[in-house]
Amino acid sequence: NEYTLPSLFSGRDSIVRNNNPRMQRPTAYNQTNLTSRVRYKPSPQLEINLGGQFSGTSAVPRYDRLIVYRKDKLRYGDWHYGPQEWTLVNGSIDYHPANPLFDKVRIIPAYQYYAESRHDRSIDDPLLFNRKEKLHIYTLSVDFHKELLPAIRFSFGTEGTFNKVISRGWSTHLLTGETLASAPRYPALSHYASVAGYLSGHWEALPELSLEGGIRGTLTHTDGEFSPESGFPESSFSQTNRAVNGSLGTVWRPFPEWLFRALASTGFRAPNIDDMAKVFDSEPGNVIVPNPTLKPEYARNLEAGLAWIKENKVRMEATFFLTDLKGAMVRRPFLFNGRDSIPYNGTMSRVEALVNADGAILAGATFSAGYYFTPLLRTTHSLTAMTGHDSDGYPLRHIPPLYGSSALCYDRKPWFAEINLRYNGKIPYSRLAPDERDKPYLYLPDKQGNPYSPAWMTISLFAAYDFTPAIQLSAGIENLTNRRYRPYSSGIAAPGTSLVISLSGKI
């Protein structure tokens, strides 16, 4: 863990050859998950639920950083997350009163606590940099539902969130034990709060035509205090944003076998603490610095789809979508105290920050199909393609490659069996986002030596048996051909052939 690992350093790192190239070392860690739920229903009109979850891990090696080279030499002697902890306590109250204002109200309060730390050290360097964060999240939502007529339904409500982030940084000299304060990952203390209210409605105008619409108003506030060690020219920042968004959609069934749908909407995302005020090395030689002037991004969305269903035997569906982003948050070169490069963790690094681009366009389509050969045997297929670029013509980082799946399923209780294929397309260098091109250690080189993400496909088998309606045994063999591949932008290769067995029960 984070307290014992530093003691292993004695002045010089040792590099040990990994004789099994299919084994990624070090990547192993332990995780414990606990969950509980209590339900109380004192009357037919009132139901109360209380739940809790806890997850804890051991130290987690950062494999993608440990394989980075600098001048033909491994860059890091250590890079790991300390033990992580996540706690969730939530509840819900459902009330169905005899009330002319609403038919049902649901109240959901929740609290989350999350703690994590990062620890890194250059190879043969006794100076270990440590950064630790604690996050408290409070949320409360209240939703009302009302049916005015059998064909007209309304929902309205409000939601509030409050986040408190505490961040600190320090360095430890592993040979002398000396500890000094250093720049944390986030401001020493920061807050993010939002309040929103909404109204939505559904109208069955005709048996074959329905309309849906809604409006939502949102107010967000972000503030923080930088530590002196961050070196930021301003000691604090504060920003408040507000927006009103809406949506309008329709579903039309002109014939029993056909369905058409369309949706137009607007969206809004205010920058959070992670967007505005984080300091971290995104990849070797680059450092991301805060940009408190970062503004929200706004989206205008169009979506259309159609489906054909034939006697519950054949189903074919297609969806097309388009998003126009204004003020899209993208990573670009930046200045810190008037400098385009600064030392970070002992390395001179190019300064970057999230800034607002003039705009960005995202477009895509999803296709799916299903066919029942018999009531017990069916096949399903899906395929999704997306593209996107910002106003400067650069590809967007979060656009995945072409991906899809196919499956053949046999379902005869108490047995279920499935064989499925998952496939991803190729992303050539020309379609890699600029910040992905700066991570050649995550990709394969093409014929010109430029990084690219190759295509891949896996085959898996799965089976399940229901002993009773409450007890199920399932087993699967994933990646049957032991294909070695790395998902797009992932820091670690996917597992090879894996055997998964589970026994589940309900009380």
Residue pairs with C-beta under 8 A, 6 or more apart in sequence:
1 58
1 59
1 82
1 83
2 59
2 80
2 82
2 83
2 117
2 119
2 130
5 59
5 78
5 80
5 119
6 78
6 119
6 128
6 172
6 174
7 174
9 77
9 78
9 121
9 126
9 128
9 174
9 175
11 126
11 175
12 124
13 77
13 123
13 124
15 74
18 25
22 484
22 496
24 63
24 492
24 493
26 61
26 63
26 66
27 61
27 63
27 492
28 61
29 57
29 58
29 59
29 60
29 61
30 57
30 58
31 55
31 56
31 57
31 58
32 54
32 55
32 56
32 57
33 53
33 54
33 55
34 52
34 53
34 54
34 55
35 51
35 52
35 53
35 54
36 51
36 52
36 53
37 49
37 50
37 51
37 52
38 49
38 50
38 51
39 47
39 48
39 49
40 47
40 48
40 49
40 50
41 47
41 48
42 48
44 96
45 95
45 96
45 97
46 93
46 94
46 95
46 96
47 92
47 93
47 94
48 91
48 92
48 93
48 94
49 91
49 92
49 93
49 94
50 89
50 90
50 91
51 88
51 89
51 90
51 91
52 87
52 88
52 89
52 90
53 86
53 87
53 88
54 85
54 86
54 87
54 88
55 84
55 85
55 86
56 83
56 84
56 85
56 86
57 81
57 83
57 84
57 85
58 83
59 80
59 81
59 82
59 83
60 80
60 81
60 84
61 79
61 80
62 79
62 80
62 81
62 118
62 120
62 491
63 491
63 492
64 441
64 442
64 491
64 492
65 75
65 76
65 79
65 120
65 491
66 74
66 76
66 79
67 74
67 441
68 74
68 75
68 76
68 284
68 441
69 75
69 441
70 284
73 123
74 123
75 122
75 123
75 284
76 120
76 121
76 122
76 123
77 121
77 122
77 123
77 124
77 125
78 119
78 120
78 121
78 128
79 119
79 120
79 121
80 118
80 119
80 120
81 116
81 117
81 118
81 119
82 116
82 117
82 118
82 119
82 132
83 117
84 114
84 115
84 116
85 113
85 114
85 115
85 116
86 112
86 113
86 114
87 112
87 113
87 114
88 110
88 111
88 112
89 110
89 111
89 112
90 108
90 109
90 110
90 111
91 108
91 109
91 110
92 106
92 107
92 108
93 105
93 106
93 107
93 108
94 104
94 105
94 106
95 104
95 105
95 106
95 107
96 103
96 104
97 105
101 144
101 146
102 144
102 145
102 146
103 145
103 146
103 147
104 144
104 145
105 142
105 143
105 144
105 145
106 141
106 142
106 143
106 145
107 140
107 141
107 142
108 139
108 140
108 141
108 142
108 143
109 139
109 140
110 137
110 138
110 139
110 140
111 136
111 137
111 138
111 139
112 135
112 136
112 137
112 139
113 134
113 135
113 136
113 137
114 133
114 134
114 135
114 137
115 132
115 133
115 134
115 135
116 132
116 133
117 130
117 131
117 132
117 133
118 130
118 131
118 132
118 185
119 128
119 129
119 130
119 131
120 128
120 129
120 345
121 127
121 128
121 129
121 174
122 345
122 346
122 347
125 346
126 173
126 174
126 175
126 176
127 171
127 172
127 173
127 174
127 346
128 171
128 172
128 173
128 174
129 169
129 171
129 182
129 345
130 169
130 170
130 171
130 172
130 182
131 167
131 168
131 169
131 184
131 185
132 167
132 168
132 169
132 184
133 165
133 166
133 167
133 184
133 185
133 186
134 165
134 166
134 167
135 163
135 164
135 165
135 166
136 163
136 164
137 161
137 162
137 163
138 161
138 162
138 163
139 159
139 160
139 161
139 162
140 159
140 160
141 157
141 158
141 159
141 160
142 157
142 158
142 159
143 155
143 156
143 157
144 155
144 156
144 157
145 153
145 154
145 155
146 153
146 154
146 155
146 156
147 153
147 154
148 154
150 204
151 203
151 204
151 205
152 201
152 202
152 203
152 204
153 201
153 202
154 199
154 200
154 201
154 202
155 198
155 199
155 200
155 201
156 197
156 198
156 199
156 200
157 197
157 198
158 195
158 196
158 197
158 198
159 194
159 195
159 196
159 197
159 198
160 193
160 194
160 195
160 196
161 192
161 193
161 194
162 191
162 192
162 193
163 191
163 192
163 193
163 272
163 273
164 189
164 190
164 191
165 186
165 187
165 189
165 190
165 191
165 192
165 224
165 273
166 188
166 189
167 184
167 185
167 186
167 187
167 188
167 189
167 190
168 181
168 184
168 188
168 227
169 181
169 182
169 183
169 184
169 185
169 227
169 229
170 179
170 180
170 181
170 182
171 179
171 180
171 182
172 178
172 179
173 179
181 227
181 229
182 229
183 227
183 229
183 230
183 231
183 279
184 227
184 229
184 230
184 279
185 278
185 279
185 280
186 224
186 273
186 274
186 277
186 278
186 279
187 224
187 225
187 226
187 227
187 230
187 236
187 237
187 273
187 277
187 290
188 224
188 225
188 226
188 227
189 224
189 225
190 222
190 223
190 224
190 225
190 273
190 277
191 221
191 222
191 223
191 224
192 220
192 221
192 222
192 272
192 273
193 220
193 221
193 222
194 218
194 219
194 220
194 221
194 270
195 218
195 219
196 216
196 217
196 218
196 219
197 216
197 217
198 214
198 215
198 216
198 217
199 214
199 215
199 216
200 212
200 213
200 214
200 215
201 212
201 213
201 214
202 210
202 211
202 212
203 210
203 211
203 212
204 210
205 211
208 252
208 253
208 254
209 250
209 251
209 252
209 253
210 250
210 251
211 248
211 249
211 250
212 247
212 248
212 249
212 250
212 251
213 246
213 247
213 248
213 249
214 246
214 247
215 244
215 245
215 246
216 244
216 245
216 246
217 242
217 243
217 244
217 245
218 242
218 243
218 244
218 245
218 268
218 270
219 240
219 241
219 242
220 240
220 241
220 242
220 270
221 238
221 239
221 240
221 241
222 237
222 238
222 239
222 240
222 270
222 271
222 272
222 273
222 276
223 236
223 237
223 238
223 239
224 236
224 237
224 238
224 273
224 276
224 277
225 235
225 236
226 232
226 234
226 235
226 236
226 237
226 277
226 290
230 279
230 290
231 337
232 289
232 290
233 337
234 292
237 276
237 277
237 290
237 292
239 271
239 276
239 292
241 270
241 295
241 296
243 268
243 270
243 296
243 298
245 265
245 266
245 267
245 268
246 265
246 266
247 263
247 264
247 265
247 266
248 263
248 264
248 265
249 261
249 262
249 263
249 264
249 265
250 261
250 262
250 263
251 259
251 260
251 261
252 259
252 260
252 261
253 259
253 260
254 260
257 308
257 309
257 310
258 306
258 307
258 308
259 306
259 307
259 308
259 309
260 304
260 305
260 306
261 303
261 304
261 305
261 306
262 302
262 303
262 304
262 305
263 301
263 302
263 303
263 304
264 301
264 302
264 303
265 300
265 301
265 303
266 298
266 299
266 300
266 301
267 298
267 299
267 300
267 301
268 296
268 297
268 298
268 299
269 296
269 297
269 299
269 329
270 296
271 294
271 295
271 296
271 329
271 354
275 294
275 329
275 354
276 290
276 291
276 292
276 294
276 354
277 290
277 292
278 288
278 290
279 287
279 288
279 289
279 290
280 287
280 288
281 287
281 288
281 344
281 345
281 347
281 349
282 288
282 331
282 352
282 435
282 438
283 435
283 438
283 439
284 347
285 347
285 349
285 350
285 438
286 349
286 350
286 352
286 438
287 342
287 344
287 349
287 350
287 351
287 352
288 331
288 352
288 353
288 354
289 334
289 336
289 342
289 351
289 352
289 353
290 353
291 334
291 353
291 354
291 355
294 329
294 353
294 354
294 355
294 356
295 327
295 356
296 327
297 325
297 326
297 327
297 328
297 329
297 356
298 325
298 326
298 327
299 323
299 324
299 325
299 326
300 323
300 324
300 326
301 321
301 322
301 323
301 324
302 321
302 322
302 323
303 319
303 320
303 321
303 322
304 319
304 320
304 321
305 317
305 318
305 319
305 320
306 317
306 318
307 315
307 316
307 317
307 318
308 314
308 315
308 316
308 317
309 315
312 372
313 371
313 372
314 369
314 370
314 371
314 372
315 368
315 369
315 370
315 371
316 368
316 369
316 370
317 367
317 368
317 369
318 365
318 366
318 367
318 368
319 365
319 366
319 367
320 364
320 365
321 362
321 363
321 364
321 365
322 361
322 362
322 363
323 361
323 362
323 363
324 359
324 360
324 361
325 359
325 360
325 361
325 362
326 358
326 359
327 356
327 357
327 358
327 359
328 356
328 357
328 359
328 360
328 390
328 391
328 396
329 354
329 355
329 356
329 357
330 354
330 355
330 356
330 357
330 360
330 390
330 394
330 396
331 352
331 353
331 354
331 355
331 397
331 434
331 435
332 352
332 353
332 354
332 355
332 357
333 340
333 350
333 351
333 352
334 340
334 351
334 352
334 353
334 355
335 351
336 342
336 351
339 351
340 350
340 351
341 348
341 349
341 350
341 351
342 348
342 349
342 351
343 349
352 435
357 390
357 391
357 392
358 390
358 391
359 390
359 391
360 388
360 389
360 390
360 391
360 396
361 388
361 389
362 386
362 387
362 388
362 396
362 399
363 386
363 387
363 388
364 384
364 385
364 386
364 387
365 384
365 385
366 382
366 383
366 384
367 382
367 383
367 384
368 380
368 381
368 382
368 383
369 380
369 381
369 382
370 378
370 379
370 380
370 381
371 378
371 379
372 378
373 379
376 410
376 411
376 412
377 408
377 409
377 410
378 408
378 409
378 411
379 406
379 407
379 408
379 409
380 405
380 406
380 407
380 409
381 404
381 405
381 406
381 407
382 404
382 405
382 406
383 402
383 403
383 404
384 400
384 402
384 403
384 404
385 402
386 399
386 400
387 399
388 395
388 396
388 398
388 399
389 395
389 396
390 396
394 433
394 434
395 431
395 432
395 433
396 433
397 433
397 435
397 436
397 489
399 433
400 424
400 488
401 424
401 425
401 426
401 427
401 453
401 455
401 488
402 424
402 425
403 422
403 423
403 424
403 425
404 422
404 423
405 420
405 421
405 422
405 423
406 420
406 421
407 418
407 419
407 420
407 421
408 418
408 419
408 420
409 416
409 417
409 418
410 416
410 417
410 418
413 466
414 465
414 466
414 467
415 463
415 464
415 465
416 463
416 464
416 465
417 461
417 462
417 463
417 464
418 461
418 462
418 463
419 459
419 460
419 461
419 462
420 459
420 460
420 462
421 457
421 458
421 459
422 457
422 458
422 460
423 455
423 456
423 457
423 458
424 455
424 456
424 457
424 485
424 487
424 488
425 455
426 452
426 453
426 454
426 455
427 452
427 453
427 488
428 446
428 452
429 437
429 446
429 448
429 450
429 451
429 452
432 443
432 451
432 452
432 453
436 442
436 443
436 451
436 489
437 450
437 451
439 451
440 451
442 451
442 486
442 489
442 490
442 491
443 451
443 452
443 453
443 486
444 451
444 452
444 453
444 454
445 451
445 452
446 452
453 486
453 488
453 489
454 485
456 483
456 485
457 483
458 478
458 479
458 480
458 481
458 483
458 485
458 494
459 479
459 480
459 481
460 476
460 477
460 478
460 479
460 480
461 476
461 477
461 480
462 474
462 475
462 476
463 474
463 475
463 476
464 472
464 473
464 474
464 475
465 472
465 473
465 474
466 472
467 473
470 505
470 506
470 507
471 503
471 504
471 505
471 506
472 503
472 504
472 505
473 501
473 502
473 503
474 500
474 501
474 502
474 503
474 504
475 499
475 500
475 501
475 502
476 499
476 500
477 497
477 498
477 499
477 500
478 495
478 497
478 498
478 500
479 494
479 495
479 496
479 497
479 498
480 497
481 497
482 496
482 497
483 496
484 493
484 496
485 493
485 494
486 492
486 493
486 494
487 494
